[in-house]
Amino acid sequence: MSPHVKPVLIEGEGLHGAARVRAMTAVALSVLLALLDYAIANVALPTIGADLHVSPASAVWIVNSYQLASVVSLLPMAALGTRIGFSRLCQLGLALFTVASLFCALSHTLLVLSLARAVQGVGGACIMSVSIALIRFIYPHAIIGRGIALNGVMVAMGVGAGPTVASIILSFATWPWLFLINIPLGLTALVLALISLPRTPINPSSFDGTSAVLNVLTFGALIMAGDSIAHHADTSRVVLLALTGIMAGWLLVRRQRGQAHPMFPVDMLRIPAFRMGTLVGFLGFVSSNLFMVSFPFTLQALFHYPPSIVGLLMTPWPVGIMAVAPAISRLADKVPAAILSSIGLCVTAVGFLALYLLPPDPGWFDIAWRIAVAGMGFGIFQPPNNRIMMVTAPAGRSGSASGMVQIARQCGQATGAMCVAMAFGLIAHDAERSCLGFGSIVAFTGMLCSAARLLPFRPASATATR
């Protein structure tokens, strides 16, 4: 072997010392970039819509195109990562994301901008679909929880800091700079990824084009059907989209059952710990987006805070997650996920309930400490739940497991956003506050599902509980 060619790393062996720090920095920066850009566009929608002379409803596609392209691409990209190598796919995603950012900044029409955002979404899916799979190779098996906790911090920072970063940029520059800043960040992350990410084993037979198309139809049609319901679209359109998604999903599962390494991991969903981890992750992110999407409206419409302050008032959410990260990064490898995740979702539910019970004219501190409590709960819940999904996946299936972690997250976020839209359309009075109540209920439901993993009828194995 040439001295310039990296050796293939064995899963669970991990890197050590400075090599691990460099590789994890590359993954963390890549994840932060992908999620920051998703969140950053939300605040700028009114500004971009006005500049492009489109309606607010049409401007929403600047966000939707990224989200939709990312969700439908996650599992195909995870399978592609298994075929060509997780590091190579992450590098490809960074290059695609950076180039698409330039086209976003140069766009002068909604169509071009939406298409460029969709390409960004695919690039983001390349990164996110293999991020946790890479952590499984970067960290030794005994301390993988530390890497997953750090990844969770990056997710929180990307989503939580987006509104604040957007507000700062728009205070000094025009909206194209929201995308131009990605170019130096993307190039830095790409160089670091090329230098430091390890080579991972490949499986040339892991990608199936027909299954990829069925996957796109399944998730794309079902998400668009849910979005159509949320926005009270014509019934025939909803039914057509839903039937298309259901039929494509049936064909996908039928085809995948006969494959040794299915793109949609029907085999892994038979593992109780993996299946329950997916459900708990989905419910956790439904609850978080019921808060994240609705609370800015609550701050402006009910509590009369100016838009310039709203982004800052949302900051305690990622701060709370980061505050508990050092402790959780160590506990996640020692305490069963069923215990930690249940505690975390209970704390999150209490935080959302406290926000629901805010007085009519709350001060900023009254709001901030409640958001911080909810954020700390979410920071306790997420790393151990992601860890259980990764460690219960069979050897050689890191890509599929990583993809399903992201599917649970993004489908949960999309469902939460749809629930907010439905609440705003169906509830005439105090819809914003109602979403916080719904978020608390969903988080409490997730806690019960997580705690069910402790019941005696579950397999009493280390991997099933930890």
C-alpha positions as CSV (number, residue, x, y, z in Angstrom):
1,M,0.0,0.0,0.0
2,S,1.2,3.5,-0.9
3,P,2.3,5.5,2.2
4,H,0.0,8.3,1.0
5,V,-3.1,6.1,1.0
6,K,-5.0,5.9,4.3
7,P,-5.7,2.4,5.6
8,V,-9.3,1.2,5.9
9,L,-10.5,1.7,9.4
10,I,-12.2,-1.1,11.3
11,E,-15.6,-0.2,12.7
12,G,-15.4,0.3,16.5
13,E,-11.6,0.5,16.5
14,G,-11.7,4.3,16.4
15,L,-9.0,7.0,16.0
16,H,-6.9,8.3,18.8
17,G,-5.3,11.5,20.0
18,A,-5.0,14.4,17.5
19,A,-6.3,12.3,14.6
20,R,-9.6,11.8,16.4
21,V,-9.8,15.5,17.2
22,R,-9.2,16.5,13.6
23,A,-11.7,14.0,12.2
24,M,-14.4,15.0,14.7
25,T,-13.8,18.7,14.0
26,A,-14.4,18.0,10.3
27,V,-17.7,16.1,11.0
28,A,-18.8,18.8,13.5
29,L,-18.2,21.7,11.1
30,S,-19.9,19.9,8.3
31,V,-23.0,19.2,10.4
32,L,-23.1,22.8,11.7
33,L,-22.9,24.1,8.1
34,A,-25.7,22.0,6.8
35,L,-28.1,22.7,9.7
36,L,-27.2,26.4,10.1
37,D,-28.1,27.1,6.5
38,Y,-31.4,25.3,6.9
39,A,-32.4,27.4,9.9
40,I,-30.9,30.7,8.7
41,A,-33.3,31.0,5.7
42,N,-36.4,31.0,7.9
43,V,-35.8,34.4,9.4
44,A,-35.0,35.9,5.9
45,L,-38.1,34.7,4.1
46,P,-40.0,38.0,4.3
47,T,-36.9,39.9,3.1
48,I,-36.1,37.5,0.2
49,G,-39.8,37.3,-0.8
50,A,-40.1,41.1,-1.0
51,D,-36.9,41.4,-3.0
52,L,-38.0,38.7,-5.5
53,H,-41.5,40.1,-5.6
54,V,-43.3,36.9,-4.6
55,S,-46.0,36.2,-2.1
56,P,-45.2,34.9,1.4
57,A,-46.9,31.5,0.5
58,S,-44.6,31.2,-2.5
59,A,-41.5,32.3,-0.5
60,V,-42.0,29.3,1.8
61,W,-40.6,27.1,-1.0
62,I,-37.2,28.6,-0.3
63,V,-37.3,26.5,2.9
64,N,-39.5,23.7,1.7
65,S,-37.3,22.8,-1.3
66,Y,-34.3,22.4,1.0
67,Q,-36.2,20.3,3.5
68,L,-38.0,18.1,0.9
69,A,-34.8,17.4,-1.1
70,S,-32.9,16.6,2.1
71,V,-35.5,14.2,3.5
72,V,-36.1,12.2,0.3
73,S,-32.3,11.9,-0.3
74,L,-31.2,10.7,3.2
75,L,-31.6,7.0,2.8
76,P,-30.3,6.8,-0.8
77,M,-27.3,8.9,0.2
78,A,-26.7,6.6,3.2
79,A,-26.7,3.6,0.9
80,L,-24.4,5.4,-1.5
81,G,-22.1,6.2,1.4
82,T,-21.8,2.5,2.1
83,R,-21.0,1.9,-1.5
84,I,-18.3,4.6,-2.0
85,G,-17.2,5.2,1.6
86,F,-18.7,7.5,4.2
87,S,-15.8,10.0,4.1
88,R,-16.0,10.3,0.3
89,L,-19.7,11.0,0.5
90,C,-19.3,13.6,3.2
91,Q,-16.6,15.4,1.0
92,L,-18.9,15.2,-2.0
93,G,-21.8,16.7,0.0
94,L,-19.6,19.6,1.2
95,A,-18.5,20.4,-2.4
96,L,-22.1,20.2,-3.6
97,F,-23.4,22.3,-0.7
98,T,-20.7,25.0,-1.3
99,V,-21.3,25.3,-5.1
100,A,-25.1,25.4,-4.5
101,S,-24.6,28.2,-2.0
102,L,-22.9,30.3,-4.7
103,F,-25.9,29.8,-7.0
104,C,-28.3,30.7,-4.2
105,A,-26.5,34.0,-3.7
106,L,-26.6,34.7,-7.4
107,S,-30.3,33.8,-7.9
108,H,-32.7,36.5,-9.1
109,T,-35.9,34.4,-9.4
110,L,-37.8,32.2,-7.0
111,L,-37.5,29.2,-9.3
112,V,-33.7,29.4,-9.6
113,L,-33.3,30.0,-5.8
114,S,-35.6,27.1,-5.0
115,L,-33.7,24.8,-7.3
116,A,-30.4,25.9,-5.9
117,R,-31.8,25.3,-2.4
118,A,-32.9,21.8,-3.4
119,V,-29.3,21.0,-4.5
120,Q,-28.1,22.4,-1.2
121,G,-30.6,20.0,0.5
122,V,-29.1,17.0,-1.4
123,G,-25.6,18.2,-0.3
124,G,-26.8,18.5,3.3
125,A,-28.3,15.0,3.0
126,C,-24.9,13.6,1.9
127,I,-23.4,15.1,5.1
128,M,-26.1,14.3,7.5
129,S,-26.8,10.7,6.3
130,V,-23.3,9.6,7.2
131,S,-22.3,11.9,10.1
132,I,-23.2,9.5,12.9
133,A,-21.9,6.5,10.8
134,L,-18.5,8.4,10.6
135,I,-18.6,8.8,14.4
136,R,-18.9,5.1,14.8
137,F,-15.5,4.8,13.0
138,I,-13.9,7.9,14.6
139,Y,-14.6,6.9,18.2
140,P,-13.9,3.5,19.9
141,H,-17.0,1.6,20.7
142,A,-16.7,2.1,24.4
143,I,-16.9,5.9,24.2
144,I,-19.0,6.4,21.1
145,G,-21.6,8.3,23.2
146,R,-19.1,11.2,23.5
147,G,-19.0,11.7,19.8
148,I,-22.8,11.4,19.4
149,A,-23.3,13.9,22.2
150,L,-20.9,16.4,20.4
151,N,-22.8,15.8,17.2
152,G,-26.1,16.6,19.1
153,V,-24.5,19.9,20.2
154,M,-23.7,20.8,16.6
155,V,-27.3,20.0,15.6
156,A,-28.6,22.2,18.4
157,M,-26.2,25.0,17.5
158,G,-27.1,24.9,13.8
159,V,-30.8,25.0,14.4
160,G,-30.8,27.3,17.4
161,A,-28.2,29.8,16.2
162,G,-29.7,30.2,12.7
163,P,-32.2,32.9,13.6
164,T,-29.6,34.9,15.5
165,V,-27.0,34.6,12.8
166,A,-29.5,35.6,10.2
167,S,-30.6,38.7,12.2
168,I,-27.0,39.8,12.5
169,I,-26.2,39.4,8.8
170,L,-29.4,41.1,7.7
171,S,-28.5,44.0,10.0
172,F,-25.4,44.8,8.0
173,A,-25.8,43.2,4.5
174,T,-28.3,41.9,2.0
175,W,-29.8,38.5,1.9
176,P,-27.4,36.9,-0.6
177,W,-24.7,37.1,2.1
178,L,-26.7,34.5,4.0
179,F,-25.5,32.1,1.4
180,L,-22.1,33.7,0.5
181,I,-20.8,33.0,4.0
182,N,-21.2,29.3,3.3
183,I,-18.4,29.5,0.7
184,P,-15.4,30.0,3.0
185,L,-16.9,27.8,5.7
186,G,-17.7,25.1,3.2
187,L,-14.2,25.2,1.7
188,T,-12.6,25.1,5.2
189,A,-14.7,22.1,6.1
190,L,-14.0,20.4,2.8
191,V,-10.2,20.8,3.2
192,L,-10.4,19.5,6.7
193,A,-12.5,16.5,5.6
194,L,-10.1,15.6,2.8
195,I,-7.2,15.6,5.2
196,S,-8.6,14.1,8.4
197,L,-11.6,11.8,7.7
198,P,-10.8,8.1,7.8
199,R,-11.3,5.6,5.0
200,T,-14.2,3.3,5.8
201,P,-15.1,-0.1,4.3
202,I,-17.2,-0.1,1.1
203,N,-19.9,-2.5,-0.2
204,P,-20.4,-2.1,-3.9
205,S,-23.7,-3.9,-3.9
206,S,-25.4,-1.7,-1.3
207,F,-27.1,0.9,-3.7
208,D,-30.2,0.0,-5.7
209,G,-31.5,2.7,-8.1
210,T,-35.1,1.4,-8.2
211,S,-35.3,1.5,-4.4
212,A,-33.9,5.0,-4.4
213,V,-36.7,6.2,-6.8
214,L,-39.3,4.4,-4.7
215,N,-37.9,6.0,-1.6
216,V,-38.1,9.5,-3.1
217,L,-41.7,8.9,-4.2
218,T,-42.6,7.5,-0.7
219,F,-41.3,10.3,1.5
220,G,-41.8,13.1,-1.1
221,A,-45.5,12.2,-1.7
222,L,-46.3,11.6,2.0
223,I,-44.7,14.8,3.1
224,M,-46.4,16.9,0.4
225,A,-49.7,15.2,1.4
226,G,-49.2,16.2,5.0
227,D,-48.3,19.7,4.0
228,S,-51.4,19.9,1.8
229,I,-53.6,18.9,4.7
230,A,-51.9,21.5,6.9
231,H,-52.6,24.2,4.3
232,H,-56.2,23.1,3.6
233,A,-55.5,22.1,0.0
234,D,-58.0,20.4,-2.3
235,T,-59.1,17.0,-1.0
236,S,-58.4,15.2,-4.3
237,R,-54.8,16.5,-4.3
238,V,-54.3,15.2,-0.8
239,V,-55.8,11.8,-1.6
240,L,-53.7,11.4,-4.8
241,L,-50.5,12.3,-3.0
242,A,-51.2,10.1,0.0
243,L,-52.1,7.1,-2.3
244,T,-48.9,7.6,-4.3
245,G,-46.8,7.7,-1.2
246,I,-48.5,4.6,0.3
247,M,-48.2,2.6,-2.9
248,A,-44.6,3.6,-3.4
249,G,-43.9,2.7,0.2
250,W,-45.5,-0.7,-0.1
251,L,-43.4,-1.4,-3.2
252,L,-40.3,-0.2,-1.5
253,V,-40.7,-2.4,1.5
254,R,-41.6,-5.4,-0.7
255,R,-38.5,-4.9,-2.8
256,Q,-36.2,-4.3,0.2
257,R,-37.2,-7.5,2.0
258,G,-35.4,-9.5,-0.6
259,Q,-32.1,-7.7,-0.3
260,A,-29.1,-8.5,2.0
261,H,-28.4,-4.8,2.7
262,P,-31.7,-2.9,2.2
263,M,-31.7,0.9,1.7
264,F,-34.8,1.2,3.8
265,P,-33.7,-0.9,6.8
266,V,-36.8,-3.2,7.2
267,D,-34.5,-5.8,8.8
268,M,-33.2,-3.4,11.5
269,L,-36.7,-2.2,12.3
270,R,-37.4,-5.7,13.5
271,I,-34.8,-5.1,16.3
272,P,-36.9,-3.8,19.3
273,A,-34.3,-1.4,20.6
274,F,-33.7,0.1,17.1
275,R,-37.4,0.4,16.3
276,M,-38.3,2.0,19.6
277,G,-35.3,4.4,19.3
278,T,-36.6,5.5,15.9
279,L,-40.1,6.1,17.3
280,V,-38.8,8.0,20.4
281,G,-36.5,10.1,18.2
282,F,-39.4,11.0,15.9
283,L,-41.6,12.0,18.8
284,G,-38.9,14.1,20.3
285,F,-38.4,16.1,17.2
286,V,-42.1,16.5,16.6
287,S,-42.3,18.1,20.1
288,S,-39.2,20.3,19.5
289,N,-40.6,21.7,16.2
290,L,-44.0,22.4,17.7
291,F,-42.0,24.8,19.9
292,M,-39.3,26.0,17.5
293,V,-41.8,27.0,14.7
294,S,-44.7,28.4,16.9
295,F,-42.8,30.2,19.7
296,P,-41.5,33.1,17.5
297,F,-45.1,33.8,16.7
298,T,-46.0,33.6,20.4
299,L,-43.2,36.1,21.2
300,Q,-44.4,38.6,18.6
301,A,-48.2,38.2,18.6
302,L,-48.9,37.5,22.3
303,F,-46.0,39.0,24.1
304,H,-45.3,41.9,21.6
305,Y,-41.5,41.4,21.4
306,P,-39.9,43.0,18.3
307,P,-38.5,40.7,15.6
308,S,-35.0,41.8,16.4
309,I,-35.3,40.4,19.9
310,V,-37.0,37.1,19.0
311,G,-33.9,35.4,17.7
312,L,-32.0,36.2,20.9
313,L,-34.8,35.0,23.1
314,M,-34.7,31.6,21.3
315,T,-30.9,31.3,22.2
316,P,-31.4,29.5,25.6
317,W,-32.6,26.4,23.7
318,P,-29.1,25.6,22.2
319,V,-27.5,27.0,25.3
320,G,-29.4,24.5,27.5
321,I,-28.4,21.6,25.2
322,M,-24.7,22.6,25.3
323,A,-24.9,23.1,29.1
324,V,-25.6,19.4,29.7
325,A,-23.5,18.0,26.8
326,P,-20.3,17.4,28.8
327,A,-22.1,15.3,31.4
328,I,-24.3,13.4,28.9
329,S,-21.3,12.6,26.7
330,R,-20.0,10.5,29.5
331,L,-23.2,9.2,30.9
332,A,-24.5,8.0,27.5
333,D,-22.0,5.2,27.5
334,K,-22.8,4.1,31.1
335,V,-26.5,4.7,31.8
336,P,-29.2,2.9,29.7
337,A,-30.8,5.0,27.0
338,A,-34.3,4.1,28.4
339,I,-33.4,6.0,31.6
340,L,-31.6,9.0,30.2
341,S,-33.9,9.6,27.3
342,S,-37.0,9.3,29.5
343,I,-35.6,11.8,32.0
344,G,-34.7,14.2,29.2
345,L,-38.1,14.1,27.5
346,C,-39.8,14.5,30.9
347,V,-37.8,17.6,31.5
348,T,-38.5,18.9,28.0
349,A,-42.2,18.3,28.5
350,V,-42.1,20.3,31.8
351,G,-40.2,23.1,30.1
352,F,-42.9,23.4,27.3
353,L,-45.6,23.2,29.9
354,A,-44.0,26.0,31.9
355,L,-43.9,28.1,28.6
356,Y,-47.6,27.3,28.1
357,L,-48.4,28.6,31.6
358,L,-46.4,31.9,31.1
359,P,-48.2,35.0,32.5
360,P,-49.8,37.5,30.0
361,D,-46.8,39.9,30.2
362,P,-43.6,37.9,30.9
363,G,-40.2,39.4,31.2
364,W,-37.3,38.1,29.2
365,F,-35.9,36.1,32.2
366,D,-39.3,34.4,32.7
367,I,-39.1,33.2,29.1
368,A,-35.4,32.4,29.0
369,W,-35.2,30.1,31.9
370,R,-38.2,28.0,30.7
371,I,-36.6,27.6,27.3
372,A,-33.3,26.7,28.9
373,V,-35.0,23.9,30.9
374,A,-36.6,22.5,27.8
375,G,-33.3,22.7,26.0
376,M,-31.5,20.9,28.7
377,G,-34.1,18.1,28.7
378,F,-33.6,17.8,24.9
379,G,-29.9,17.7,25.4
380,I,-30.3,14.8,27.9
381,F,-32.7,12.9,25.6
382,Q,-31.0,13.0,22.2
383,P,-27.4,11.5,22.5
384,P,-28.4,8.3,24.3
385,N,-31.3,7.7,22.0
386,N,-29.1,8.2,18.9
387,R,-26.5,5.9,20.5
388,I,-28.9,3.0,21.1
389,M,-29.8,3.2,17.4
390,M,-26.2,3.0,16.3
391,V,-24.9,0.3,18.7
392,T,-27.8,-2.0,18.1
393,A,-27.3,-1.8,14.3
394,P,-25.6,-4.9,12.9
395,A,-21.9,-4.7,11.8
396,G,-21.6,-3.2,8.4
397,R,-24.9,-1.3,8.6
398,S,-23.7,2.0,10.0
399,G,-24.9,3.9,7.0
400,S,-28.5,2.6,7.2
401,A,-28.5,3.3,11.0
402,S,-27.2,6.8,10.5
403,G,-29.7,7.5,7.8
404,M,-32.6,6.4,10.0
405,V,-31.4,8.6,12.8
406,Q,-31.7,11.5,10.4
407,I,-35.0,10.3,9.0
408,A,-36.5,10.3,12.5
409,R,-35.2,13.8,13.0
410,Q,-36.3,15.4,9.8
411,C,-39.6,13.6,9.5
412,G,-40.3,14.6,13.1
413,Q,-39.4,18.2,12.3
414,A,-41.6,18.2,9.2
415,T,-44.5,16.7,11.1
416,G,-44.1,19.3,13.9
417,A,-44.1,22.1,11.4
418,M,-47.2,20.7,9.7
419,C,-49.0,20.5,13.1
420,V,-48.2,24.1,13.7
421,A,-49.7,25.1,10.4
422,M,-52.8,23.0,11.1
423,A,-53.2,24.6,14.5
424,F,-52.9,28.1,13.1
425,G,-55.6,27.2,10.5
426,L,-58.0,25.3,12.8
427,I,-57.7,27.1,16.2
428,A,-59.2,30.5,16.1
429,H,-58.0,31.8,19.5
430,D,-54.6,31.4,21.1
431,A,-53.2,28.9,18.5
432,E,-49.6,29.9,19.3
433,R,-49.9,28.9,23.0
434,S,-51.8,25.8,22.1
435,C,-48.8,24.5,20.1
436,L,-46.7,24.6,23.3
437,G,-49.3,22.5,25.1
438,F,-49.3,20.0,22.2
439,G,-45.5,20.0,22.3
440,S,-45.6,19.1,26.0
441,I,-48.0,16.3,25.4
442,V,-46.0,14.8,22.5
443,A,-42.8,15.0,24.6
444,F,-44.5,13.3,27.5
445,T,-45.7,10.6,25.0
446,G,-42.2,10.1,23.8
447,M,-41.1,9.8,27.5
448,L,-43.6,6.9,28.0
449,C,-42.4,5.2,24.8
450,S,-38.8,5.6,26.0
451,A,-39.6,4.3,29.5
452,A,-41.3,1.2,27.9
453,R,-37.9,0.0,27.0
454,L,-37.4,-0.8,30.7
455,L,-40.4,-3.2,30.8
456,P,-39.5,-6.9,31.6
457,F,-40.9,-8.3,28.3
458,R,-38.0,-6.7,26.4
459,P,-34.9,-8.8,25.7
460,A,-32.6,-8.5,28.7
461,S,-29.4,-7.8,26.7
462,A,-26.8,-5.1,27.1
463,T,-27.4,-3.8,23.6
464,A,-31.2,-3.7,24.1
465,T,-31.0,-1.5,27.1
466,R,-27.8,0.4,26.6
